[in-house]
Amino acid sequence: MNTNSRSITTSPAWQALAAHHQSIKTLHLRQLFADDPRRGERFTNEAAGIYLDYSKNRITDETLKLLLQLADEAGLKARIAAMFRGDKINITENRSVLHVALRAPRDGSIIVDGVNVVPEVHKVLDAMSGFAERVRSGEWKGHTGKRIRNIVNIGIGGSDLGPVMAYEALKSYSDRSLRFRFVSNVDSTDFTEAVHDLDPAETLFIVASKTFTTLETMTNAQSARAWLVAGLRGDETSVARHFVALSTNAKEVAKFGIDTTNMFGFWDWVGGRYSMDSAIGLSTMLAIGPEHFRGMLAGFHEMDEHFRSAPFAENLPVLMGLLAIWNTNFLDAHTTAVLPYEQYLKRFPAYLQQLIMESNGKQVTLDGGKVACDTSAIYWGEPGTNGQHSFYQLIHQGTRLIPCDFIVFGRALNPIGAHHDMLVANVFAQGEALAFGKTAEEVRKEGSPDSLVPHRSFEGNRPSNTLMLEKLTPAALGKLVALYEHSVFTQGAIWNINPFDQWGVELGKVLAQRIIPELDVKHAEPLKHDSSTNTLIRRYRHFKSAI
């Protein structure tokens, strides 16, 4: 694995791309399509049931050739091999990075420290499946003998964003006799609203914390425990039938009152934002059932194998990653919009925000030097067509260049009349409008007065990808998530950064632990923060003392 200090920006391919950008920066997509009538067929690829049309990016054949050369110069192939081999590529934490092992087939082999981890993965999956079947069938009863009908997942970060996204995405496949709620924010409103209409006797809590010490998660878990016990006449033994743990800290789990036979573990080679297909996905399995959950894992694995083995020129995650590099570092795009034209994917952009920005929001290379270029773009988005009536104005006619990923499905899960045709027509139209715009001459021909021509003209030349799949199935969701995971990996490899740590989130946590006791109105020690923080603490104490 290449971890040398030479910046990728000094490589021949990067320098050639910079020069190439200068030579084509005024070239418009209108001209590119006019010069090549088959462009919309050539700049496409299909793998694992995902059709990628990247023809509306501001690239030529030469751009693509140089981007592929850049991948080779960055040692991407060796880095991919190192990840799948189980090498400890998370160098700041000395860990392997093996979310791909979570979806490996039962007869697979991935070695970490001389041990094949795949059998242990399937041991946990089998335990999850058995538990899920007992809950879904009604065999698992609460403390009073009532059937479980409410499931509340308590986590934060990857222990929340993945399960929430997957539940919403696969709601069509879920057991509607079960109600699912998700609590993540330490704001007490989040917990209060999640349980306000639930019967404790019918409620199961899933507490997701690897160490069982995460501040927000354990604060909410303790509130949930108190709520449950109070609702079941103060019987502390009730906890064992209404709580399960996704953790590796058996001592703390048992101390909480959870039977450790109902503790589902995972491993330090699974990063939180890459964990939705581990035990962290227990709520997903409870919702859609073990068979559909394994279908999702199969979709993940199919994309994994494509990423591992396909030539880069035909490799969907590599192509998407390289296009993101082009847009970020050469076209100077600072954000990317992810726009799923599928209501079930309404939380997909929020999920990708953590996956991408926590992974590649770095300013230090693998050897500890400063990066010499921008790294991750800011990712955001909403489902279509809602976004069209919200922020698309900025994308079409604003001053900022915002590349877009459109996601669309050929078949609706809930077909009603012409709804799906209208939805699909809109996504195709948006990509076309962004690419080609509308010239002043075209506006005049429509009869617009000269005073309105500038307002009704569209510059176009705004890049986008379109991802098309047949239908949103559990397998399709797995493929989509894995596609973005490996695109993130590709970008991180080019920038020579570590996408698998997140030290940037630690400082605020440490400072918060210091501040918590200082918020007590009786705290006597002098405050030693900056003048702004000290004043804010004193003002908060004033509000508390008035209660």
Phi, psi and omega in degrees: 000132183279111176238022183290167189276355180294125181289141178298336182291345177264000182288155179302319182294319180296315179297321178292323178295320179297317178292320179298319179300319179299327183281339183239007189295338178265000181287133184257148177301330176302317181289319181299318179287325178293323181285337183225091181301341181259011183304317182293348174261324185284318184271059178219162174204155181221132178201146176054031178081010177244125177260121181251117172256108179248020183292339182270019169271153182278069183225160172239179175301324179294320177303311182297318179299317181289325177295320178293323175296321178299318178300319179293317181293333178279355180073033184299318182300317180294324180291321177299313180300320180297320179296310182293336180281344182092012176299153182276074185280346170278084193286336182282343178240004178053051183231150167289164179232097193228045171301336178295336178289336182294337180240016176291145178296160186303327181267011180284169179218117174226121191260129172233121181052042176081004183239135175285117185274349186297316178302322180292323176301313183286335174297316178293317179300320179294320178295318176299317182297316180298316179295316181299319180296321180294320179290314184293329181278344183093359178296320177284122181248153173285181185301327182267002181094358178282152177288146176285127178235347182235132179233123183243116177269125179248115179197188175204158183062229180297337178281357177237310186299318178295307178301319179297312181300314183294321178298313180294319182295325186250023182302328180299336182260004188273159175281109186284355175280350178254138176256135182242134176230155182227128181240126179225318187288138177288347171304122186299339178300323182300312179292315183302314181290329181293328187249001193299332182245021182258151174266118180307325183293343182244017188244132176245130177256135172252117181257114186252101177204116184304314183269347186060031178228000181304125190306304185296315184295315184285332173297313177294322179296320178294323176294321178295320179298314180296319179298316181295309183298318179297323181284344180245042171060032174077014183277106182295333182290347181294338184303321185297333181264357185233005177225138167231161185237139169251095192198171173238003184259084185299326182297311181290325178298313180294321179299326179291335181111008180268134175295123185293348172290344176253034175249123183249121190262167170213192197229161183288352175270011174248110176286150184305317184282356177247021194251005187296342179257014173261201175302336177302337179275016182302319179297324176297315180296321177297325182285313189256349180092154183300323183295313178293325179298317178292331173296320176297317178298322178296322176296316174307310186296322180298318178290324176304312183294323176298313180298320184290327193242339186286143173304146186302325181293345180240011189262111187301311180297323179294315180299315180295321178295318180292322176296323176295321175300313180301312183293320183285310191266341182244325175267356175062038174276129184262342180225162175224134178261131174253119193233086179282124175268067181195112186300327179298339180265028184296335178262004182295315177300321178296321177297316182293333178303314178289313183306314187273311188282329175286331179285308190251010174280067187232152178235011182233136179281174183300331181268006176095000177277165178284139175292152184256012181206170174294147174254234192302137167288165173275125181256140182199171176160175179212163177291148168276150009266003182307314183299333181298333181259018182231284190244359181298334177307314179297319182294320184282316189233007178283176184273351183259143176274121183233097175299151183232142168251112174266135178238127185216153182239142182287336182232137179277145174281337180228071185292128175223115175049230183263012184308311187290323176300318179296319179298310183294320178302321180294317182292319178296320181295321180296316178298319179295315181296318180297320184288313192254339177061208181208118185283162177300323179297318179296321179295317180297320180297336178281356177094012179290140176295153183304327182294336182261350184304313180298328183284332184259003177273147179236124182297322185070203181062030180257121190284151175204154166252148170238123177253121181238130176235163182291312188201147178281094176251169173304319179296319180297320178298315178302318179296317181297314181296315180297324177303312180288324176305313185281335171295319175301315180300315180301313180297317179299322178294320179296317182281352180062044178242173180258106181282004193243008170243175182205055183296338182296341180270354188280320188301314180299322178297315181297315181295324179297320179297326178289323185282329185310306180294336181286348179280348177293130182297340180267001181296123189260340183292145178294143178283139185235028176269188172290168186295328179293310182296317179302316181294320179296319178298315180297321181293321177295319177301323179300316179297319181295319183291341181276351182286000000 
